[in-house]
Amino acid sequence: MQPIYWYCIAYVVGTLVGYYIGRNTGYMKAVYDTLCTLVDEHYVRTRILKDGSTDLIRLPTKYRTKR
């Protein structure tokens, strides 16, 4: 095989592996960072449960708006 084909194949394989690894960890990190920011800035209400985990409190019906 010509060297140019090896470079193309290696590039495609590397891109696919990077996409697969980055997709899963990127989404989880983005969701985690967004929720932490919303909690820290008091945009969402939370409570601490007995086991130490954080629970989001649902907004009362009178404050919900329909779009």
C-alpha positions in Angstrom: 0.0 0.0 0.0 1.1 3.5 -0.7 2.0 5.6 2.4 -0.8 8.1 1.7 -3.4 5.4 2.2 -1.9 4.4 5.5 -2.1 8.1 6.6 -5.7 8.3 5.5 -6.7 5.1 7.2 -4.9 6.1 10.4 -6.5 9.5 10.4 -10.0 8.0 10.0 -9.5 5.4 12.7 -8.1 7.9 15.1 -11.0 10.3 14.4 -13.5 7.6 15.1 -11.9 6.4 18.3 -11.5 10.0 19.5 -15.2 10.7 18.7 -16.4 7.6 20.5 -14.3 8.3 23.6 -15.0 12.0 23.7 -18.7 11.7 23.0 -19.5 9.7 26.2 -17.2 11.6 28.6 -18.0 15.0 27.0 -21.7 14.7 27.5 -21.5 13.6 31.1 -19.0 16.3 32.0 -21.2 19.0 30.3 -24.3 17.8 32.1 -22.5 17.6 35.4 -20.9 21.1 35.0 -24.2 22.7 34.0 -26.1 21.2 37.0 -23.3 22.3 39.4 -23.4 25.8 38.0 -27.2 26.0 38.3 -27.1 24.8 41.9 -24.2 27.1 42.8 -25.9 30.2 41.3 -29.2 29.3 43.0 -31.2 28.9 39.7 -32.6 25.5 40.9 -33.7 24.5 44.4 -32.1 21.5 46.0 -32.1 19.5 49.2 -29.5 17.2 50.7 -30.8 13.7 51.4 -29.9 11.5 54.4 -27.4 9.5 52.4 -25.6 12.7 51.3 -26.8 13.0 47.7 -28.4 16.1 46.3 -32.0 16.1 45.1 -33.6 18.6 42.8 -36.9 20.1 44.1 -39.7 20.3 41.6 -41.1 23.8 40.9 -44.6 24.4 42.3 -47.4 24.4 39.8 -48.2 28.1 40.2 -44.7 29.1 39.0 -44.7 26.8 35.9 -45.4 28.4 32.6 -46.7 26.7 29.5 -44.8 27.4 26.2 
